[in-house]
C-alpha cells in the first residue's frame, strides 16, 4: 500500500479542527433546541387560543335560547336587503356582537339545517360580519353547502384546530349545537377564531432566537478560539523543539511545556520528550565515540595491510637483499682495514 507523504496531504491545524468541530456540534445542538422550543411555544400558543375559543363558544351558547332561536329562524321574514325586522333577530345579533366585543378575536355566526333534500345544506341565521364587515357578510337564511362539518356541529362539538388562511387572516374554528328545551338540536353556533397570535409567536421566536444564536455563536467562536490556542500552543512549541532536535541541536529548554501550576497530559508529553532527547543525545555521543574507535582500528589495520603489501612485494625483497649484501660488503671491508 502506497504511503501518503506530507506533500500529498493537506495540512489542517488542530485549532481549525477544534473550531470546526465545536461549531458543527453547537449548530446541531442549537438546531435541536430551536426546533423543540419553536414547537413547544407554537403548541402552547395554539393551546391557549383553543382554550379561549372553547371558552367563548361555551359562553356564547349560554346566551342563546334554543326555542326562541328556532322560532325566529323559522318565522322571521327577510327584507329586500337580506336582513329582517324581527325583534328576535335584533336580540340575537346583539348577543353575537356582545360575544365579539368580549373576545375581539372571535367571529360568531349561527345557522339551521337547510333543505333536507339538499345534502349538507345549511341556512345562515346570524353573522357578526353583518356588523363588522357588511361587504363580506352573509344574509339572513342564506343557503350554504358545507363539507359536513357544520352538520356535525349541530350534533356534537366539532373543531378544526389546524390554522387556515383566507383574505382576512388566519383562523381556527369550532362548532357546537344549539339545543331547545327538549334537548334537541335546532341549529349550530360557530366561532371563527383568529390564530394570527400563533404566527406572531413564531415570528417573535425566530427573530429573538436568531439574535441570541448570533451572539452566542460569536461568543462560542471566540471562546473555542481561545481554548484551542491554549491547547495547541504547547503542541506547536513541541513541534518546533522536535525540528531543532532533528537538526542535532539538543540544547533545548522544554521546561515551558510543563512548568505551569497545573499538570496534565501535555506536561507528561513535554517531560517524556525531554527525557527522550536526553537519551538520544547520550546514545549519539556513545555512537560517535564508537565510530571514532572503529575508525582508529580501521586505520591501524589499513596501515598494517599497506606495510604487508610493501614488504611482500618483489621490489622490497630485492631491495632488502641488496641492503644485506651491502652491509656484508661493508663489514668485510672493515675487517680488511683492521688487519
C-alpha positions in Angstrom: 0.0 0.0 0.0 1.4 3.4 -1.0 2.0 5.8 1.8 1.0 9.4 1.5 3.8 11.9 2.0 3.4 15.3 3.5 3.4 16.8 0.0 0.3 14.7 -0.9 -1.7 15.6 2.2 -3.4 18.8 3.1 -2.3 20.3 6.4 -5.2 21.2 8.7 -4.2 22.6 12.1 -5.6 21.3 15.3 -7.0 24.7 16.1 -9.1 24.7 12.9 -10.3 21.2 13.6 -11.4 22.2 17.1 -13.1 25.3 15.7 -14.9 23.4 13.0 -15.8 20.5 15.4 -17.2 22.7 18.1 -19.0 24.9 15.6 -20.7 21.9 14.0 -21.6 20.4 17.4 -23.1 23.7 18.6 -25.0 24.1 15.3 -26.6 20.7 15.8 -27.4 21.3 19.4 -28.8 24.7 18.7 -31.0 23.4 15.8 -32.4 20.7 18.1 -33.0 23.2 20.9 -34.6 25.7 18.5 -36.9 23.1 16.9 -38.0 22.0 20.4 -38.6 25.5 21.7 -40.3 26.6 18.5 -42.6 23.6 18.5 -43.3 23.9 22.2 -44.0 27.7 22.0 -46.2 27.2 19.0 -48.2 24.4 20.7 -48.6 26.5 23.9 -49.8 29.5 21.9 -52.2 27.3 19.9 -53.4 25.6 23.0 -54.1 28.9 24.7 -56.1 30.1 21.6 -58.0 26.8 21.6 -58.9 27.2 25.2 -60.0 30.8 24.7 -62.1 29.7 21.7 -63.8 26.9 23.5 -64.5 29.2 26.5 -66.0 31.8 24.1 -68.1 29.1 22.4 -69.5 27.7 25.6 -70.2 31.2 26.9 -71.9 32.1 23.6 -74.2 29.1 23.9 -75.4 30.3 27.3 -76.9 33.4 25.8 -78.9 31.7 23.1 -82.4 30.3 23.9 -82.9 27.3 21.6 -86.7 27.7 21.4 -86.6 31.4 20.6 -83.8 30.8 18.1 -85.7 28.1 16.3 -88.9 30.1 16.1 -87.1 33.2 14.9 -85.2 31.2 12.2 -88.5 29.7 11.1 -90.8 32.6 11.3 -88.8 35.8 10.6 -89.3 37.3 7.1 -86.3 38.6 5.2 -86.3 42.2 3.9 -85.2 43.3 0.5 -81.6 43.8 1.8 -81.4 40.3 3.0 -82.0 41.0 6.7 -85.2 41.0 8.8 -87.1 43.3 11.1 -88.0 40.6 13.5 -87.1 41.8 17.0 -85.9 38.3 18.0 -83.3 38.6 15.2 -82.1 42.0 16.6 -81.7 40.5 20.0 -79.8 37.6 18.5 -77.4 39.8 16.6 -76.9 42.0 19.7 -75.8 38.9 21.5 -73.4 37.9 18.7 -72.0 41.4 18.8 -71.5 41.1 22.6 -69.6 37.9 22.1 -67.3 39.7 19.6 -66.8 42.7 21.9 -65.9 40.4 24.8 -63.5 38.5 22.6 -62.4 40.6 19.6 -60.6 37.6 18.0 -63.9 35.7 17.8 -66.3 35.9 14.8 -69.5 34.1 15.8 -72.3 33.0 13.5 -75.3 30.7 13.7 -77.2 28.5 11.2 -80.0 26.0 10.9 -80.4 22.9 8.7 -81.4 23.8 5.1 -83.5 21.7 2.6 -83.4 18.1 3.8 -83.3 17.1 0.1 -80.0 19.0 -0.4 -77.0 17.3 1.0 -75.2 19.2 3.7 -77.2 22.5 3.1 -77.4 25.0 6.0 -79.0 28.4 6.2 -77.1 31.2 7.9 -79.2 33.0 10.6 -76.8 35.2 12.5 -73.4 36.6 11.3 -71.2 39.1 13.1 -69.7 40.1 9.8 -73.0 41.9 9.1 -71.8 44.4 11.8 -68.0 44.3 11.3 -67.7 43.6 7.6 -71.0 44.1 5.8 -69.4 43.7 2.4 -68.2 40.2 3.3 -71.2 39.1 5.3 -73.9 36.6 4.6 -77.6 37.5 4.5 -80.5 36.1 6.7 -81.3 32.5 5.7 -78.6 32.4 3.0 -78.0 28.8 1.9 -74.6 27.3 2.1 -73.3 23.9 1.2 -70.9 22.7 3.9 -68.4 19.9 3.6 -70.2 18.3 6.5 -68.5 19.9 9.5 -71.4 22.3 10.2 -73.9 19.5 10.0 -71.7 17.6 12.5 -71.5 20.7 14.7 -75.3 20.6 15.1 -75.0 17.1 16.7 -71.8 17.4 18.8 -68.8 19.6 19.4 -66.7 19.9 16.3 -63.3 21.6 16.0 -60.8 22.5 13.3 -57.6 23.3 15.2 -55.3 23.4 12.2 -54.9 27.1 11.3 -56.1 28.0 7.9 -55.8 31.3 6.0 -58.2 33.4 3.9 -58.2 37.0 2.7 -58.8 38.3 6.3 -56.3 36.4 8.3 -55.5 33.1 9.9 -58.3 31.1 11.7 -59.3 28.1 13.7 -62.9 27.1 14.0 -65.2 25.3 16.4 -68.9 24.4 16.2 -71.4 23.4 18.8 -75.2 22.5 18.7 -77.9 24.9 19.9 -80.4 22.9 21.9 -84.1 23.7 22.6 -85.9 23.0 25.9 -86.3 19.3 24.9 -82.6 18.9 24.4 -82.9 18.6 20.6 -80.5 20.4 18.3 -82.2 23.2 16.4 -79.2 24.9 15.0 -75.5 25.5 15.4 -73.2 28.2 16.8 -69.8 28.6 15.1 -66.8 30.6 16.1 -64.0 31.5 13.7 -61.2 32.5 16.0 -58.2 34.5 14.9 -55.0 32.4 15.0 -52.6 35.2 14.0 -51.2 35.2 17.5 -49.6 31.8 16.7 -47.7 33.2 13.8 -46.8 36.3 15.8 -45.3 34.0 18.5 -43.4 32.0 15.8 -42.1 35.2 14.2 -41.0 36.5 17.6 -39.2 33.3 18.4 -37.4 33.3 15.0 -36.2 36.9 15.4 -35.2 36.7 19.0 -33.7 33.2 18.8 -31.8 34.3 15.7 -30.3 37.3 17.5 -29.5 35.1 20.5 -27.9 32.5 18.2 -25.7 35.0 16.5 -24.5 36.5 19.8 -23.9 33.0 21.3 -22.3 31.8 18.1 -19.8 34.7 18.2 -19.1 34.2 21.9 -18.6 30.5 21.4 -16.3 31.0 18.4 -14.1 33.4 20.5 -14.2 31.0 23.4 -13.3 28.0 21.3 -10.5 30.0 19.6 -9.0 30.9 23.0 -9.3 27.4 24.3 -7.8 25.9 21.1 -5.0 28.4 21.3 -4.3 27.3 24.8 -4.4 23.7 23.8 -2.4 23.9 20.6 0.4 26.3 21.8 2.3 23.5 23.6 1.9 21.3 20.5 3.3 24.0 18.3 6.2 24.6 20.7 6.9 20.8 20.9 6.9 20.6 17.1 9.5 23.4 16.9 11.6 21.7 19.5 11.4 18.4 17.6 12.6 20.2 14.4 15.6 21.6 16.3 16.4 18.2 17.8 16.2 16.7 14.3 18.9 19.1 13.2 21.1 17.9 16.0 20.6 20.9 18.3 19.9 19.1 21.6 20.3 22.1 23.9 16.6 22.9 24.1 14.8 24.2 27.1 11.5 22.3 27.3 10.5 23.5 30.8 7.9 25.8 29.3 5.9 22.7 28.3 5.5 21.5 31.9 6.4 24.4 34.1 2.9 25.6 34.9 1.0 25.4 38.1 -1.3 22.7 36.7 -0.4 19.2 35.4 -1.9 17.4 32.5 -1.1 15.2 29.6 0.8 18.0 27.8 3.1 18.2 30.8 3.6 14.5 30.7 4.3 14.7 26.9 6.9 17.5 27.5 8.7 15.6 30.2 8.7 12.4 28.1 10.0 14.3 25.1 12.8 15.9 27.2 13.8 12.5 28.6 13.8 11.1 25.0 16.0 14.0 23.8 18.5 13.3 26.7 18.7 9.6 25.9 19.0 10.3 22.2 21.8 12.8 22.8 23.6 10.3 25.1 23.3 7.5 22.6 24.6 9.7 19.8 27.6 10.6 22.0 28.3 6.9 22.6 27.8 6.2 18.9 30.3 9.0 18.0 32.9 7.5 20.4 32.3 4.0 19.0 32.6 5.3 15.5 35.9 7.1 16.4 37.3 4.0 17.9 36.3 1.9 15.0 37.9 4.5 12.7 41.2 4.2 14.6 41.1 0.4 14.4 40.3 0.6 10.7 43.3 3.0 10.2 45.7 0.6 12.0 44.5 -2.4 10.1 44.8 -0.4 6.9 48.4 0.7 7.8 49.3 -2.9 8.6 47.9 -4.1 5.3 49.8 -1.4 3.4 53.1 -2.4 5.2 52.4 -6.0 4.4 51.8 -5.2 0.8 55.0 -3.2 0.7 57.2 -5.7 2.4 55.8 -8.6 0.5 56.5 -7.1 -2.9 59.4 -8.4 -5.2 60.9 -4.9 -5.3 61.1 -4.7 -1.5 62.6 -8.3 -1.3 65.2 -7.4 -3.9 66.0 -4.1 -2.2 66.3 -6.0 1.1 68.7 -8.5 -0.4 70.8 -5.6 -1.8 70.9 -3.9 1.5 72.0 -7.1 3.2 74.7 -7.6 0.6 75.8 -4.0 1.0 76.1 -4.5 4.8 78.0 -7.7 4.3 80.4 -5.9 2.0 80.8 -3.0 4.4 81.6 -5.5 7.2 84.2 -7.3 5.1 85.9 -4.0 4.1 86.0 -3.1 7.8 87.7 -6.4 8.7 90.3 -5.9 5.9 91.2 -2.4 7.2 91.7 -3.7 10.7 94.0 -6.3 9.5 
